[in-house]
């Protein structure tokens, strides 16, 4: 055991300094400053190097967190990066947007008495330093394989699979219907959580690795046919994610000024990338000078409320039907939003939307928590006679996402789906009901975290490698 560790008993937790609220409300830059080398080493040294590292156990990727914390404390940053990148295709992204308070840091064994190690901030520091110092080298396979693999979707799952498959030497082609890779990382998650230069830097790195991108290329629905894609490649991975916005009805739900969260966030992010966005310029997807109400309690809702603040909304309120303790989003994000002026209206659910041609308010009802439902979460029930109205010029629905109709989109009736519309796969091989076609990420598990998509992408790459090397044997085993 190195003497540099176990310093949690006398070194307090210090997260990277946040930018002042009045400054960060004015732009979309990341709100946390970066650790300097001394602070990164100091905070890494707080790790207890425990025998059972619950931080690793509760990380979907099984990252060797205590190992790279120790290397950081010892100043061996290049080795820390090597260890970090062994298990994680995008550590600089996970360090920024993973809900560490619910995963690694929330399960740190010193959390109860001494506050957790700042794992996410150190992870971000290691990889940013590695890029700056030229330690991040393009993948160089020991030999190039003749087989090509097609990946539909350039989100975190598809990109993680592409990186792993290039390590095996495959000719990897990534197809995406949008004009930039990244999926929700580029167009959904705001810059104050993940600056777009970080995503673009990883895109350029993957190009240097030999991954070939086919952007603005839809598969099915008027684009390249799914059958044609299968003919071009030895195997195909579907990693499209889920983009169909859940909706809520009720009187007035069709009024102008009520918009889906993803449309709103995409417009903001495209505007931040210096694109012309007519619906933003017209005010349809712009909160400037408006009273904004966001409906929902997940991370997407937090992205919306904090975006509205930066766009100059006169007020921002978030309606959520459960309380703070039961919301699905990161509590760290709630705290950041409250600091920036967002008002949370807990235990409240919308019943109707008011207005003639344009929304002017939301009629809501108070809720109370009842007994746990089948998922283990407390059910919610309306409180009789508790109706109230929240004035609004812009209402954003952030209710989650469902899968699109993939068999219909791809014109492939053989693709089997679950009762939730997600693609059915063999959970060992990731293969769908169509031989040689695999699926991973949110299109299989439903809307989830970026880190889980990365995990699935890495795992499916290993299964595709096995399939191509021994397709007949794997096909028999999958049955």
N, C-alpha and C positions, 0 to 999 in steps of 0.2 A: 504494500500500500504506500503510495507516494505521500510525502508530508504536505504536498500542495493541496490535498483534498480535505474533506470533512470540515470545512471552515464555516458551515452554516451556523455553528453555535455562537460565533462572535461577529460574523459578517452578515448584515441584514440584506434582505432581497431588495434589489433596485432594478426596476424595469427601465428600458431606454426612455430617456426624457421625451415627454410629449411636447409637441409644438403648442404654443399658447392658443387657447380656444378662439380668440378674436382673429388670429391669423389663419388658423386651419379652416375656419368657416368660409374663408374667402377663396379657397382654391381646392383642387383635387389632388394635391400632393399627399404622400403618405404622412400620417400624423406622428409616427414615432421616429425620433432621430436614431441614428445608428450607434451601436456601441463603439467606443474607441478600444484599441487593443488591451489596455490595462483593465478597463471595466469588464470586457468580455472574459478575460482570464480570471478576474476576481469573482465574477458571478458563476463561472463554470466551476470554480474551486469549492463552491458551496455544496456540490454533489456529495452524497454520503457514500457513494460506491457500494450500495447495499447488495446483499447476497441475492435477493430476488428483486430485480429492477422492475417495479410495477409500471414505471414510465414506458419501458419497452413492451411490457405485456399488454398495455392498453393503447399502444400505437398500432393502428391497422397494418403498418408496414413492418412492424417488429424492429424498428430502428435500434442500432446499438448505441443508445443515448449515453449511458455512463462512460463508454469507451471514448466517444468523441468529446465529451465534456472534459475528461481527464487530459486528453491530448491538447485541448484548447488551454486548459489551466497551465500546462507545461510549455505553452508557446509553440507546439508542434502542429501548426495550423494546416499545413499541406497534408499531413497524415490524417488529421481530423476530417478534412474534406474527403479523402479517399475512403475512410470508414463510413462517413455519412452517405456518400453517393453509391456505396455498395448495395444498399437496400432501398434507396429512394432516387427515382429518376429526376425529381424536381425539388431538392431540399430548400432552395431559395424561395420557392412558392409556398411550400408547406409551412415554412418558418413565418410567413406573413399571414396566411389565411386559414390555417388549421385552427379549430377551436381548442387551443391547448388547455384552456380551463376545464374542458370536459374530457380531455384525453390524457396526454402525457403529464402535464403540470398538475392537473386535477387529481392525479393518482400518485404524485411524488410522496415518498414515505415521510419526508420532513415537513409536509404541508401543514399538519395539524398544529405543530408548535412553533415552527420557524419560517413559514411561508415557503412555497415551492421554489425550485431552481427555475430560472427564466430560460427554459429550454428553447422555446420558439425564437427568441431574440438571438441566442447564441447560434442556433442553426442558420438563421438568416445571415448573421455576421460571417460565419465560416465560408459559406458559398459565395457571397458577394466578394469577399476577399480573394477567394480562389479565382473568380473570373478576372478581377482586377490584376492579379499577379500572373495570369496566364497558365494557371495550373489545370484549367478545364480544357482537356485536349479532345479533339474529335475522335469518335470511335474508329478504331482501325482493326477490322476483323482479321483473324489469322489467315483466312482465305475467303474469297468471294464465292458464294453459292449461285448456281444458275437460276434457282427458283425465285419467282417474284410473289409477293404477298400484297393484296389490296386491303386497305383499311378505310372504312367509311366513317368519317368523323375525325376532326382534328382537335378534339377536346383533350382533357388530361388523360383519359383512358386510352384513346387512340394514340396519342403522342408517346405515352409510356411504353405501349406495346411496340411502337415503331423503333424507339431507342433500343429496346432489348433485342428485337429481331435483327437490327443492324449489327449488334454484337455477334450474332451467329452468322453473319455474312449474307443474309437474304437481301434481295432487291426490293425495297419497301416503297410502296406508292400510297400516299395518303390523299383521299378525296374529301373535299369539304364544299358545301354549298355556299359558304361565305367567302369573303375576299381576303380574310386573314385567318391563320390558324389560332387555336386557343379556346374556341368554344366560349363558354361562359366566363373563362378567365380574361378574355379580351373584350367581350361585349356585355357581359352581365355584371361582373364584380367591379365596383367603382375604383378609380385610381387611388383614393385615399386609403384603400386596403391593399391594392396591388397595382403599382404603377405599370403602365402598358409597356414601357421600355424593358421591364423585366421579362414579360412574356415574349416580346419581339426578340430579345437577346437569346432566349431558349430556342425560338424558331430558327434563327440564323445558325445556331449551334447544330441543330438537327440537320439542316441543309448541308453543313460542313461534314457531318457524319455520313452523308450520302442518301438521306431520306429525300424522296422526290414528292413534291407537293403539287396537287392538281386542284387549285382553288377556283371558286365560282363554278364548281362542277357538281351539279345535282345528280343523284342516282335515282332513276325512276322518275315518274311525274314529269315527263318532258325532257329529262336529261339522258345521260347514258343509261341504258337498260341494265338491270341487275344481272340478267343472263349474260350480257356482253362482258360485264365486269368479271363474272365467274370464269368465263372462257380465257380471260387475259392472265389470270393468276392461279397459282397452285393452291391457294387458300385465301379466304376472305374473312375479315373481321368486321362486324358491325359494332361500332362504338359511338353511336349518334347522340347518346344522352336522351333526355326527355325535355321537350320544349312546349308541349301543349298546356297552356295555362288553365288551371282550375278556375271555375267561375262560381259566382253566387248570384242567385236570381232575386226575386222580390220586386215590388212596385218601384218603377223608376230606374231599373237596372240598365236600361238602354239609353239613358240620357247622355248627351254630350258632356265631356269633362270627366267621365269615368273610364279609366284606362287600365290595361294589364301591366303588371310590374315589369315584365321583361321588355315590353315595347318602350316603356319609360326609361329604363336603365340603358337599353341599347342606344336610344336616341342621345342620351347624355354622353355615353362613352364614344359614340361616333363623332359627336361634336367636339369632344376632347381630343380626338385624333385629327382635328382640323378638317373634317368633312362637312359638306353642306347637307343639312338635315331639314327638309321643308317642314316637317311636323314639329320640330323644335322651334324653328324660326317663327312659325305661325302662332306659337303659344300652346298648341295642343298637348305637347309633351314637355312643357317647360313650366316650372313652378314659380317663376319670377313674379313677385307681387301677389301671390295667391295664398289663400287659406287651404292648406293641404291636409287631407286625412288619408292615412294608409291603413288598410285592413289586413291584419295578419300579425304573427308573432315570431316568424322564423328569421333566418339570416337575410333572406331577400327583402323582407320588410325593413330590417335595419339598414340595408343598403339604400332603400328608397327614402326613408326618412332623412338620412344623413345627406343624401344627394339633394333633396329638396331644400335643406338648410343652405347648402352651398349655392343653389340656384337663386337664392334671394326670396324664398317664401316668407310671407308675413307671419305665418304661424304653421306649425307642423304638429299634428296629433296622430297617435297610433292607437287604433282600437284593437284589443285582443280579448278573446272570450275567456281566457284563463288568467291566472295571476302571474306575477313575476317568477315565482319558483317553478311554475309548470310550463313556462314558454320553451319552445324547442330551440330558439336561437341562443347565441352565446351571450352570457350575462356581461361579459367584457364589452361587447358591442352595445348593449343597453346602456351601460355606464357612459361610454363614449358619446352616445346619442343624447343622453340627458345633459351631459356637460355642454353640448352644443345647442341646447335649447329645445329639444324635442319633449313634448308632453305625452306621457303614456296614460291611456285610459284603460286600466285593467278591468277584467271581468265585465266586458261590454261586447255585445254582438250587434251588427247592423240588421235592421228589419226592413227598411225601405230607404229609397233615395228621393230627395225632394227637389222640386224645380219644375219649370215648364219645358223650355227647350234645352236648358243647360242646368247641370246640377248646382244646387245652392246649399245643400245640407244632407246630413245622414241622420235618419231616425234610428236610434239604437235602444237596446234594452239591457238592463243590468243582469248579470248572471251570478249564480253561486255554484260552488263546487259540491258535487255529490259523491256517491260511491265510485270506486274504480270500475272502469269498463273492461272489456275483454283484453285490451292492450296493457292493462295495469295502470293507466292514467285515470285520474278522477274525471268522472263525467261532469258535464255542465248543464245547468237548468236555468231557465229564465225566472227572474223575480217578478211576480205579478205586480202590475201597476208601476213599474220602474222606468217607463219610457222617458227618453230625453233626446234632444236634438243637438248635433254638432254642425256648425256652419262650415261650408266647404265650397271652394271654387274648383278644386281638383281632387278627385278620389282615385287612389291607386289600389288595385286589388293585388295583394301579395299572398295568395292562398296556396301556393305550391304548384307543382307541375306533374302532368301525366304523360305517358308515351303517346306518340303519334301512331296511327294504324300502319305498322311496318309492312305487313303482307300486302296491303293495298298500295302503299307508296312504292314498294319495290316490284309490284306485280308478281309476287312469289307466294302463291297460295300454300306452298309446303311449309312455310315458316309458322310454327305453332306458337301461340301466345298464351299467357296465363289469364286468369279471370280479371287481372288488373291491367291487361294489355301489354305487359312486359314480355320480352321474348323468352321462351322456354329454352333452357340449355341443360345438358348433362353437367351437373355441378362439379364433377371431377375434371372433365375434358373441356368444358366451356363450349362444346359443339351444340349447335342448334339442331332442329329436326331435319335440316338440309345438309347432307354430307359435305364436308370441306368448308362449311360456313360456321364461323364462331361468333359469339357475342359476349360483350363484357361491359361493365360500368353501369350507369344508371338505366340503360335500356333493358338490363336484366334485373337489377336490384331495386329499381325505382329511384326517385330523386334522393340523392344522398350527398355526402361530402366529397370534395375533390380528392382527399387522401384515399378514400375507398376506391375511386375510379382509377387512381394511380396503381393501387394494389392489384385491382382486377386486370389492368393493362399488363402489368409485369407478369402476373400469373398466366394469363391467356397466351402470352408470347411463348412461354415455356411449353405449354400444351400444343401450340401450333407447330413448334419446332419438332416435338415428338411425332406429331401426326405426319408431317412431311417426310420425316426420316423413315417412318414405318406406318404408312397410311392404312394398310390392310389390317395390321394387328390392332391398331388403335380403334379402328371402326368396329371391329369385333368386340373389343373390350367395352366400348361405349354402349353397346346393346345390352 
